[in-house]
């Protein structure tokens, strides 16, 4: 029995998507951090605290997962990180300085450094813009508007090749003419062209099949390794978070109930909520325990 348990642990620790378990990212420069960040919504007399005094530190090149069930506050937090919502209280810091997105120009400069991939690829593109326009916008955003047509074509071809798409087969098409998996790849091609400092990926694989999911995750990690960007992964899947992450933040009812290096959080959980999330992960070799399902 001891040998069987040991083998299971060895397998689990070896099946990672390329994270360096030994690297200490706390020694890397801070790119995004927050102190007591809170967001309260009020509708008449109803007051809801969606995010409740959370603090965090995300370092250059780090892959961080924020894990929580629906309603935990992780999507509200991601909108604040992107600058789509302002905190009710607390402060967000960018590159070690208080973030200032008080004007449209400052917000656009901030968005040059942070981009997102969302859960639903079908709502992420303007249906009236062809794929050529989508990719050209990325080149223009990087200040390369004056490049020649051939140079822009080469950049778009390289971006598509990175995600195993052929630009020659996409040109003059609209995004809705692609499959869901192809649209997810196109979103990563956009990030390849933009090369932001921070990528926020909000459940980017939840709407595609398992085979495509592994491919998309591999592409995201290759992109992180190639560019050194920080990736903030928003997910409800704690098993997936373990396999891809350097650090994990566990979120429940708007609070971080546990955070730390991935191995510490998953293999030595302290919070009861973390333990429940781990126990809810189905295991093929064991009978499924449905007693916690409400």
C-alpha positions in Angstrom: 0.0 0.0 0.0 2.9 2.3 0.8 4.4 1.7 -2.6 1.1 2.4 -4.4 0.7 5.7 -2.6 4.3 6.7 -3.3 3.8 5.9 -7.0 0.7 8.1 -7.2 2.5 11.0 -5.6 5.5 10.6 -8.0 3.1 10.6 -11.0 1.2 13.7 -9.8 4.4 15.7 -9.2 5.8 14.7 -12.6 2.8 15.7 -14.6 3.4 19.4 -14.8 3.1 21.7 -17.8 6.6 23.1 -17.4 6.5 25.1 -14.1 9.9 25.4 -12.3 9.0 24.2 -8.8 12.4 25.3 -7.5 12.3 28.9 -8.7 11.6 31.6 -6.0 9.6 34.2 -7.8 9.5 36.4 -4.7 13.0 37.6 -5.7 11.7 38.8 -9.1 10.4 42.4 -9.5 6.8 43.1 -8.5 4.6 43.8 -11.5 1.2 43.9 -9.9 0.2 44.0 -6.2 -2.7 45.0 -4.0 -3.3 46.1 -0.4 -6.7 45.5 1.3 -8.5 45.7 -2.1 -12.3 45.7 -1.6 -15.3 46.0 -3.9 -18.8 46.6 -2.5 -21.9 46.6 -4.7 -25.1 48.3 -3.5 -28.5 47.9 -4.9 -31.0 49.9 -2.9 -30.7 48.6 0.6 -28.9 45.4 -0.4 -25.1 45.6 0.1 -22.8 42.9 -1.3 -19.1 42.7 -0.5 -17.8 40.9 -3.6 -14.1 41.3 -2.7 -13.2 41.8 0.9 -9.8 43.3 1.9 -7.5 41.0 -0.3 -3.8 41.6 -0.6 -1.6 40.0 -3.2 1.8 40.2 -4.9 2.4 39.0 -8.5 6.0 38.9 -9.7 7.6 39.0 -13.1 7.4 35.7 -15.0 5.2 34.1 -12.3 2.2 32.0 -13.1 -0.4 32.6 -10.5 -3.8 30.9 -10.2 -6.7 32.4 -8.3 -9.0 29.5 -7.5 -12.6 29.7 -6.2 -16.1 28.5 -6.9 -18.8 30.6 -8.7 -19.6 33.6 -6.5 -16.3 33.6 -4.7 -15.3 37.0 -6.1 -12.6 36.0 -8.4 -14.2 37.5 -11.5 -14.9 40.8 -9.7 -11.2 40.8 -8.7 -10.1 40.2 -12.3 -12.1 43.1 -13.5 -10.4 45.4 -10.9 -7.0 44.1 -12.0 -7.8 45.0 -15.6 -9.1 48.4 -14.6 -12.7 47.7 -15.7 -13.9 48.2 -12.1 -12.4 50.5 -9.4 -11.9 49.2 -5.9 -14.3 50.6 -3.3 -11.3 50.8 -1.0 -7.7 49.6 -0.9 -5.1 50.2 -3.5 -3.6 48.4 -6.5 0.0 48.9 -7.4 1.6 48.5 -10.9 5.3 48.1 -11.1 5.6 49.1 -7.5 3.8 52.4 -7.8 0.1 53.3 -7.1 -1.8 52.5 -10.3 -3.2 55.6 -12.0 -5.9 55.0 -14.6 -7.8 58.2 -13.9 -7.9 59.3 -17.6 -8.5 57.5 -20.9 -4.9 58.0 -22.0 -3.6 56.6 -18.7 -5.9 53.6 -18.9 -4.8 52.9 -22.5 -1.1 53.0 -21.4 -2.0 50.6 -18.6 -3.7 48.2 -21.0 -0.5 48.2 -23.1 1.0 46.3 -20.1 -1.9 44.1 -19.2 -4.2 42.1 -21.5 -6.8 39.4 -21.0 -8.1 36.1 -22.5 -11.7 35.5 -21.6 -13.8 32.4 -21.1 -16.1 32.9 -24.1 -14.1 33.4 -27.3 -17.3 34.1 -29.3 -17.9 37.4 -27.3 -14.3 38.5 -27.4 -14.2 39.7 -31.0 -16.1 42.3 -32.9 -18.3 40.4 -35.4 -17.8 43.1 -38.0 -14.0 43.0 -38.0 -12.1 40.4 -40.1 -9.2 38.4 -38.6 -6.8 40.6 -40.6 -8.1 43.7 -38.8 -7.9 42.0 -35.4 -4.2 41.2 -35.8 -3.4 44.5 -37.5 -4.8 46.3 -34.5 -2.3 44.5 -32.3 0.6 45.6 -34.5 -0.7 49.2 -34.5 -1.1 49.1 -30.7 2.6 48.3 -30.4 3.5 51.4 -32.4 4.4 49.6 -35.6 1.8 51.2 -37.8 4.5 52.4 -40.2 5.8 48.9 -41.0 5.5 47.7 -44.6 2.6 45.5 -45.7 5.0 42.6 -46.1 6.5 43.1 -42.6 3.0 43.2 -41.1 2.0 40.0 -43.0 5.1 38.2 -41.7 4.3 39.2 -38.1 0.7 38.0 -38.4 1.9 34.8 -40.0 4.4 34.2 -37.2 1.7 34.8 -34.6 -0.7 32.3 -36.2 2.1 29.8 -36.7 2.9 30.0 -32.9 -0.7 28.7 -32.2 -0.7 26.2 -35.0 -2.9 28.2 -37.4 -2.1 29.2 -41.0 -2.7 32.9 -41.6 -3.2 32.2 -45.3 -6.3 30.1 -44.4 -7.7 32.8 -42.1 -7.2 36.0 -44.1 -10.4 37.7 -45.1 -12.4 35.5 -42.7 -14.5 36.7 -39.7 -13.8 35.2 -36.3 -17.3 33.6 -36.1 -16.3 31.4 -39.1 -13.8 29.6 -36.8 -14.4 26.9 -34.3 -14.2 27.6 -30.6 -10.7 26.1 -30.3 -9.5 28.1 -33.3 -10.9 31.3 -31.7 -9.1 30.6 -28.5 -5.9 30.1 -30.4 -6.5 33.4 -32.2 -6.8 35.2 -28.9 -3.4 33.8 -27.9 -2.0 34.9 -31.3 -3.2 38.4 -30.4 -1.2 38.2 -27.1 1.8 36.9 -29.0 1.7 40.1 -31.1 1.0 42.4 -28.2 3.5 40.9 -25.8 2.1 42.5 -22.6 3.9 42.3 -19.3 0.8 40.7 -17.7 -1.7 38.3 -19.1 -5.0 37.7 -17.2 -6.6 34.4 -18.3 -10.2 34.1 -17.0 -11.3 30.4 -17.4 -9.8 30.3 -20.9 -10.3 26.6 -21.4 -13.7 26.0 -19.9 -15.6 26.0 -23.2 -13.4 23.7 -25.2 -12.8 19.9 -25.3 -10.1 18.2 -23.2 -7.7 17.7 -26.1 -7.9 21.3 -27.2 -7.6 22.4 -23.5 -4.2 20.8 -23.1 -3.0 22.3 -26.3 -4.2 25.8 -25.3 -2.5 25.5 -21.9 0.7 24.4 -23.5 0.6 27.4 -25.8 0.0 29.8 -22.9 3.0 28.3 -21.0 5.2 28.5 -24.0 4.2 32.1 -24.4 5.1 32.8 -20.8 8.4 31.0 -21.1 9.2 32.9 -24.4 8.3 36.4 -23.3 8.7 36.3 -19.5 5.2 37.6 -18.9 3.3 37.2 -15.7 0.2 35.0 -16.1 -2.8 35.3 -13.7 -5.0 32.3 -14.2 -8.6 32.6 -13.0 -10.2 29.1 -12.5 -12.5 27.0 -10.4 -10.4 23.9 -11.2 -7.9 23.4 -8.3 -6.4 20.3 -10.0 -5.5 22.3 -13.1 -4.2 25.1 -10.9 -1.8 22.8 -9.2 -0.4 21.4 -12.4 0.3 24.8 -14.1 1.0 27.2 -11.3 3.9 28.6 -9.4 1.7 30.2 -6.8 -2.0 29.7 -5.8 -4.5 32.0 -4.1 -7.7 30.3 -2.8 -10.7 32.6 -2.7 -13.9 32.1 -0.7 -16.7 34.6 -0.1 -14.5 37.5 -1.4 -11.5 36.6 0.8 -8.2 34.8 0.3 -8.4 32.0 2.8 -5.1 30.5 1.7 -2.1 31.4 -0.5 1.4 30.3 -1.2 3.5 28.2 -3.5 1.5 25.6 -5.4 3.0 22.6 -3.7 2.4 24.0 -0.2 -1.2 24.9 -0.8 -2.2 21.7 -2.5 -0.1 19.1 -0.8 -0.2 20.7 2.7 -3.5 22.6 2.7 -4.5 24.5 5.9 -7.9 26.0 5.2 -10.9 23.7 5.4 -12.2 25.3 2.2 -9.0 24.3 0.3 -9.3 20.8 1.7 -12.9 20.5 0.4 -11.9 21.8 -3.0 -9.2 19.1 -3.2 -11.5 16.4 -2.0 -14.1 17.3 -4.6 -11.6 16.5 -7.5 -12.8 13.2 -8.9 -10.2 10.4 -8.7 -10.5 7.6 -11.3 -9.0 4.9 -9.0 -11.3 5.7 -6.0 -15.1 5.6 -5.5 -16.5 9.1 -5.9 -17.7 10.7 -2.7 -20.8 12.8 -3.5 -21.6 13.6 0.1 -20.3 17.2 -0.2 -22.5 17.9 -3.2 -25.4 20.1 -2.2 
